[in-house]
Amino acid sequence: MADLHVPINREKGGIAGQIASHLRDSVRHGRLAPGTRLPATRDLAADLSVSRGVVVEAYEQLVAEGFLVSRVGAGTQVAATAAHRAEPSPVQEGAPYYGHRPTSPDLGFFPRERWLAAIRHVLATMPGDALDYGDPGGVPELREELAGYLRRVRAADVRPDNLVVVGGVAQGLSLILRVLAGAGRLRLAVEDPGSHRQLPLLRRAGADPVPVPVDSEGLDVTALRDRADAALVTPAHQFPTGVVLSPARRAALMEWARDGDRVILEDDYDAEFRFDRDPVGCLQGLAPDRVILSGSVSKALAPGLRLGWVVAPARLAEAVRRARGELDLGSPVIEQYALAHFLRTGGYDRHLRRMRREYRRRRDALVESLARELPEVRVLGIEAGLHVYLELPQGWDEDRMAAAARKLGLVAEPVGGMRFGAGPPAVVAGFARLPARRAAETIQGLKVLMSGQIEI
């Protein structure tokens, strides 16, 4: 029988709750092992100088929760199923990173006043029933506006009934893969180098990633052959290399999908931010029967809104919609109506035009400073997105370069961790949060740090 020490604060009150809380924590942290017999209620009450009823109440609460079991003739014991569960470490290897990334937008430009006006309009005009559980595929008004926007801006072949509103590209991909994989596993071609943060999500959703190299024309389709059942690509602006999928590769990828009855998952990454010309239309517009398009407002507005979309053939769109309903019943409706209003009134387009001008200034300032101060560093990729791909001279340490950049306020990551194989040293640097006026001093500081004149 366990000899218990149960501290009690009599001024606080709720003595039964204090006893239950202490015993519960003792079980959780292994101080009371499964099978341990506890003192009789009368004995523990005497030890604590409380009434027996208080201890009975605490024991009954823990029995109801499953921490204790009580049997006539056997007394009260710690339940066999209440085994010690170690607390997870606050930071675990492979855990997702939350916070600024090289691809993060400058959230100081979020159109707060216009968004607030949209929210106010929605709350003043939407019917009361709209606040009930709705279609897990998204509110009709938003699907209608998004379909029109994607047809107009991305040359997509889309109707509201084959568009599903999701909580961002990550959730969209997860739902698509769960539908495609079913109860099995799906061989999914992924770009190499590519988004390393997606890999745990892809595997958990039922995919086995198959790395396919990326060169100056994008994904090397000749390396695909029969190695995969589907392919995940970022054709508008490949991450991290910044290249665009060439016309020849686009055609070859479509042929690969049709010949093998395969599916292409298109992440419309950075399509809203092309600075040198209008962006190339999405792959989905070429082959709506073979391509599933995913996108979001994470870079155009803010990642925290958790609003995105999936465009798929009718059968798959319905399966994704059903999967979304089974997962969490759909996205918050007020934000959906607000985005629909923002799109309908032109606020979204105006905001994008403003941000394209600003991000182009920032990219130009960074690239010009690099050319002047660090000409040995090559800037690769098209003029688009929120990041630049910096190929370093042989012998340079990409980890050191990324650390030096971060020290100066330029968010950067080494590319080595984004590769399945080896490659030249490179870093990805995000310019969206670096004002143009600070580019020169930042790169001058980077030059000093990389020359080894001071410690990083």
ZARO-380539 format. One record per residue (C-alpha): residue in three letters; x, y, z. Coordinates in steps of 0.25 Angstrom, whole numbers, plus 5000, padded with zeros to 4 digits. Last residue first. Layout:
<rs>
ALAXYZ;...
</rs>
This chain:
<rs>
ILE511751384852;GLU513151424856;ILE513851544849;GLN514751564837;GLY514351424832;SER514151474818;MET512751414819;LEU512451514830;VAL512951634823;LYS512151604810;LEU510951584818;GLY511051714824;GLN511151784811;ILE509951694807;THR509151754818;GLU509651894816;ALA509251894801;ALA507851824804;ARG507451914815;ARG506752024806;ALA506051914798;PRO505251864811;LEU505651724814;ARG504351644818;ALA504051594804;PHE505451564801;GLY505551424805;ALA506851354803;VAL507051204799;VAL508451154800;ALA509351084791;PRO510550984791;PRO510650894778;GLY509850764779;ALA509750634786;GLY508550544787;PHE507150554793;ARG507250704794;MET506550804802;GLY507450784814;GLY508650834805;VAL507850954801;PRO508351044813;GLU507351134818;ALA507151284818;VAL506451394825;LEU507251524823;GLY507251594837;LEU508751614838;LYS508951494847;ARG508051414838;ALA508951444826;ALA510251394834;ALA509451264838;ALA509051234823;MET510551264818;ARG511151174829;ASP510151064826;GLU510451074811;ASP511951064814;TRP512751114802;GLY513651014795;GLN513051024781;PRO512551164779;LEU511051184784;GLU509751164777;LEU508751264782;TYR507351234780;VAL506451354782;HIS505151364790;LEU503851434790;GLY503251394776;ALA503751434763;GLU504851484754;ILE505351344748;GLY506351254754;LEU507851264758;VAL508551374766;ARG510051334765;VAL511051364777;GLU512351404771;PRO511951544769;LEU511851574784;GLU511751724786;ARG511251774773;ALA510451664768;LEU509951634782;SER509451774783;GLU508751774770;VAL508051644774;LEU507551704787;ALA507151834781;ASP506451764770;ARG505751664779;ARG505251784788;ARG504751864777;ARG504051744771;TYR503351714784;GLU502751854785;ARG502251854771;ARG501651714772;MET501051754786;ARG500251874781;ARG499751794769;LEU499351684778;HIS498551774787;ARG497851834776;ASP497451694771;TYR496951654784;GLY496151774787;GLY495451764774;THR494051764780;ARG493751614776;LEU495051564782;PHE494951634795;HIS493451594796;ALA493851454794;LEU494951464804;ALA494051514814;TYR493051404812;GLN494051304814;GLU494651374826;ILE493251374832;VAL493051224829;PRO494151164836;SER494651044828;GLY494050904826;LEU493350794834;ASP494750754841;LEU495250624835;GLU493950554830;GLY493550674823;ARG494850694817;ALA494850554812;ARG493450574805;ARG493950694798;VAL495250624794;ALA494350504788;GLU493450604781;ALA494650674775;LEU495250544771;ARG493950504763;ALA493750644757;PRO495250654752;ALA496050744762;VAL496250884767;VAL496750894781;TRP496651024789;GLY497251104800;LEU496951184813;ARG497751174825;LEU497651324829;GLY498951304837;PRO499751294824;ALA499451434820;LEU498951514808;ALA499651484795;LYS500651384801;SER499651304809;VAL498451324799;SER498451184795;GLY498651084783;SER498450944779;LEU498250894765;ILE497950744761;VAL498350704747;ARG497850594739;ASP496450624734;PRO496750774734;ALA497850754724;LEU498350884719;GLY497650974728;GLN498150894740;LEU499550924736;CYS499451064740;GLY499651184731;VAL500951244730;PRO501151374739;ASP501051514732;ARG502451574730;ASP503751614738;PHE503151614752;ARG502351484754;PHE501751484767;GLU500351424767;ALA500851284762;ASP501751274774;TYR501451124776;ASP500251074768;ASP500450934774;GLU500050844763;LEU499750694766;ILE499850614753;VAL499050484752;ARG499450364744;ASP498650274734;GLY500050234729;ASP500050294715;ARG499250414719;ALA500150454731;TRP501450434723;GLU500850514711;MET500450634721;LEU501850624726;ALA502450634713;ALA501650754708;ARG502050824721;ARG503450784719;ALA503550844705;PRO502850974709;SER503850994721;LEU503550974735;VAL503951104742;VAL505251114750;GLY505351174764;THR506251064770;PRO505551054783;PHE504351034780;GLN503951034765;HIS503251154760;ALA502051134751;PRO502250984750;THR502250944765;VAL502150794763;LEU501550674770;ALA501550544761;ALA500650424761;ASP500750274760;ALA502350274760;ARG503550204755;ASP502950164742;ARG503750274733;LEU504050384743;ALA505550424739;THR505050464725;VAL504150564732;ASP505350644737;LEU504550744746;GLY504950894743;GLU505550944730;SER506850984737;ASP506950854744;VAL506150774754;PRO506350634758;VAL505250534762;PRO505150484776;VAL504150374779;PRO503250404791;ASP502450294797;ALA501050354799;GLY499950314808;ALA499550444815;ARG500650424826;ARG501750414815;LEU501250544809;LEU501250614822;PRO502550574826;LEU503150614812;GLN502550754812;ARG503650814820;HIS504650774810;SER504150854799;GLY504950824787;PRO506250784782;ASP505950694776;GLU504450704771;VAL503450594776;ALA502950474769;LEU501850404777;ARG501750254778;LEU500450234785;ARG500250144797;GLY498950064801;ALA497650084808;GLY497250194798;ALA498450254792;LEU497750354783;VAL496750404793;ARG497750414804;LEU498750484794;ILE497650584791;LEU497350614806;SER498850634809;LEU499050724797;GLY497950814801;GLN498350814815;ALA499750864812;VAL499150954801;GLY498351034811;GLY497151014820;VAL496250954808;VAL495151014799;VAL494750904789;LEU494650944774;ASN493950844764;ASP492550904766;PRO493051044765;ARG493551024751;VAL494951014746;ASP495751004734;ALA496951094739;ALA497551204731;ARG498251254743;VAL497651404744;ARG496351394738;ARG495951254740;LEU496551254754;TYR495851374758;GLY494451324753;ALA494651194760;LEU495051274773;GLU493851364772;GLU492851244770;ARG493551154781;LEU493451274790;GLU491951304788;PRO491651154789;VAL492251134803;GLY493251034804;GLY493450884801;PRO492950844815;ASP491650904811;GLY491150974823;TYR490950964838;ASP490251084843;LEU490651224842;ALA490051244828;ASP488751214835;GLY488751354841;PRO488751424827;MET490051494823;THR489851644821;ALA490351724833;LEU491451614837;VAL491951604823;HIS492051754821;ARG492751764835;ILE493751654831;ALA494051724817;ALA494251854824;LEU495251784833;TRP495951724821;ARG496051864815;GLU496551924828;ARG497551814830;PRO498151804817;PHE499351714821;PHE500551804817;GLY501251774831;LEU501151624827;ASP502351634819;PRO502251504812;SER502851374816;THR503651294806;PRO505051304813;ARG504351254825;HIS503851324838;GLY503051254848;TYR502651104851;TYR503650994848;PRO503050854846;ALA503650754856;GLY504750664849;GLU505550654862;GLN504650694874;VAL504650824881;PRO503750834894;SER504150694898;PRO502950604899;GLU502450574913;ALA502650424917;ARG501350344918;HIS501350264931;ALA500350154930;ALA498850174934;THR498350044927;ALA498649964939;ALA497850054947;VAL498450104960;GLN497750034972;THR496650044981;GLY496249934991;ALA496249794988;GLY495049744996;VAL494049814988;ARG494749874975;SER495250014972;VAL495950044959;LEU496750174958;PHE497250264946;GLY496050234938;GLU495350364938;ALA494150314946;VAL495150244956;LEU495850374957;GLN494650454961;GLU494150344971;TYR495550354978;ALA495450504980;GLU493950494985;VAL494350384994;VAL495450465000;VAL494550585002;GLY493450495009;ARG494550445019;SER494650585025;VAL495950645025;SER497150635034;LEU498150595023;ASP498550465030;ALA497150435035;ALA496550455022;LEU497550365016;ASP497250255026;ARG495750265024;THR495850265009;ALA496650135010;PRO498150165005;LEU498450134990;ARG498850004984;THR499950014973;GLY499449934961;PRO499950034951;ALA501150114956;LEU500950234965;ARG502150334963;GLY502050304948;HIS501750444943;ARG500350424939;VAL500050344952;SER500550454961;ASP499950564953;ARG498550494955;LEU498850474970;HIS499150624971;SER497950664963;ALA496950574971;ILE497450634984;GLN497350774980;GLY495950744974;ALA495450684987;ILE496050804995;GLY495350914987;GLY495751024996;LYS496951114993;GLU497151145008;ARG497350995011;ASN498550985002;ILE498750835002;PRO500050754999;VAL499750604997;HIS500850515002;LEU500450375000;ASP500950245006;ALA500550144996;MET500050005000;
</rs>
